[in-house]
Amino acid sequence: MQSNLIAPCGMNCGVCLHYLRERNKCPGCFSGRKVNQKPIKCPIRLCKNRQGEYCFDCNKFPCERLMRLDKRYRERYKMSEIENLKHIKDKGIKNFLTSERKKWISKKGTFCVHDKKYYEK
């Protein structure tokens, strides 16, 4: 798991189905990922209000858009982008990556937050 796989919204792209799958892999939000040869225009990634790499670098953090995304992920996948961002802000990206490795990676592989399966990397 690498820091470039942590999206501005706090999503860990390293545990996303689109990153883990074999075909049509997404290289992560910071890569300028594309669908049908066109860049995805994620409004959170492209937000002009953010002053740094992550949404916590914004005076509107957490904004309405991020709160909606966070609510959906907490309900569906039992993870919180906002909690991820708070962890990064408080303890740093290295500490966050260490905790994410412990949480999502085992001898079985990397656990996908979306389909609840393990993937070999």
C-alpha positions as CSV (number, residue, x, y, z in Angstrom):
1,M,0.0,0.0,0.0
2,Q,1.4,3.3,-1.1
3,S,0.6,6.9,-0.2
4,N,-0.3,7.7,-3.8
5,L,-3.2,5.3,-3.4
6,I,-4.9,7.5,-0.8
7,A,-7.4,9.8,-2.6
8,P,-8.0,13.4,-1.6
9,C,-11.3,12.3,-0.1
10,G,-9.6,9.7,2.2
11,M,-10.5,6.6,0.2
12,N,-7.8,4.0,0.1
13,C,-7.7,3.1,-3.5
14,G,-5.6,0.0,-2.6
15,V,-8.7,-1.7,-1.2
16,C,-11.1,-0.7,-4.0
17,L,-12.5,-3.3,-6.4
18,H,-11.6,-1.2,-9.4
19,Y,-7.9,-1.2,-8.3
20,L,-7.8,-4.8,-7.3
21,R,-9.6,-6.5,-10.2
22,E,-7.6,-8.1,-13.0
23,R,-9.2,-6.5,-16.0
24,N,-9.6,-2.7,-16.7
25,K,-7.7,-1.9,-13.5
26,C,-7.9,1.6,-12.1
27,P,-4.5,2.9,-11.1
28,G,-6.0,5.1,-8.4
29,C,-7.4,8.6,-8.1
30,F,-4.0,10.4,-8.3
31,S,-3.1,8.7,-11.5
32,G,-5.7,10.6,-13.6
33,R,-7.7,7.4,-14.0
34,K,-9.8,6.9,-17.1
35,V,-13.0,5.2,-18.1
36,N,-13.5,4.6,-21.9
37,Q,-10.3,6.5,-22.5
38,K,-11.8,9.7,-20.8
39,P,-10.5,11.0,-17.5
40,I,-13.0,10.7,-14.6
41,K,-14.1,14.1,-13.5
42,C,-14.4,13.4,-9.8
43,P,-15.6,16.7,-8.2
44,I,-13.8,15.9,-4.9
45,R,-10.5,15.1,-6.6
46,L,-10.8,18.3,-8.8
47,C,-12.1,20.5,-6.0
48,K,-10.6,24.1,-6.2
49,N,-11.2,24.8,-2.5
50,R,-8.7,22.3,-1.2
51,Q,-5.4,23.9,-0.3
52,G,-3.3,20.7,-0.2
53,E,-3.4,17.0,-1.2
54,Y,-6.3,16.0,1.1
55,C,-9.8,17.4,1.9
56,F,-8.8,18.2,5.4
57,D,-6.7,21.0,3.8
58,C,-9.9,22.9,3.1
59,N,-11.7,25.4,5.3
60,K,-15.0,23.7,4.4
61,F,-13.9,20.3,5.7
62,P,-15.9,18.2,5.8
63,C,-18.0,19.6,3.0
64,E,-21.5,18.4,2.1
65,R,-20.2,16.3,-0.8
66,L,-17.7,14.5,1.3
67,M,-20.2,13.9,4.1
68,R,-22.6,12.3,1.6
69,L,-19.8,10.0,0.3
70,D,-18.8,9.2,3.9
71,K,-22.3,8.3,4.9
72,R,-22.7,6.0,1.9
73,Y,-19.4,4.3,2.7
74,R,-20.1,3.9,6.4
75,E,-23.5,2.4,5.6
76,R,-22.5,0.1,2.8
77,Y,-18.8,-0.8,3.5
78,K,-18.3,0.0,7.2
79,M,-15.5,2.5,6.5
80,S,-15.2,6.3,6.8
81,E,-13.3,8.6,4.5
82,I,-13.6,11.4,7.1
83,E,-12.1,9.1,9.8
84,N,-9.3,8.2,7.4
85,L,-8.6,11.9,6.8
86,K,-8.6,12.7,10.5
87,H,-6.2,9.8,11.1
88,I,-3.9,11.1,8.3
89,K,-4.1,14.7,9.7
90,D,-3.5,13.7,13.3
91,K,-0.9,10.9,12.9
92,G,0.5,11.3,9.4
93,I,0.3,9.3,6.2
94,K,3.0,6.7,7.3
95,N,1.1,5.8,10.4
96,F,-2.2,5.6,8.4
97,L,-0.6,3.3,5.8
98,T,0.7,1.1,8.5
99,S,-2.7,0.8,10.1
100,E,-4.4,0.2,6.7
101,R,-2.0,-2.6,5.9
102,K,-2.9,-4.3,9.2
103,K,-6.5,-3.8,8.6
104,W,-6.8,-4.9,5.0
105,I,-3.9,-7.2,4.1
106,S,-3.4,-10.7,5.3
107,K,-1.9,-14.0,4.1
108,K,-5.1,-14.4,2.1
109,G,-4.3,-11.2,0.1
110,T,-5.8,-7.8,0.1
111,F,-9.4,-7.6,1.3
112,C,-11.7,-5.6,-1.0
113,V,-14.0,-3.2,0.8
114,H,-16.5,-3.3,-2.0
115,D,-17.0,-7.1,-2.8
116,K,-15.6,-8.5,0.5
117,K,-13.2,-10.8,-1.4
118,Y,-9.5,-11.3,-1.1
119,Y,-7.2,-10.4,-4.0
120,E,-3.6,-11.4,-4.6
121,K,-1.2,-8.6,-5.5
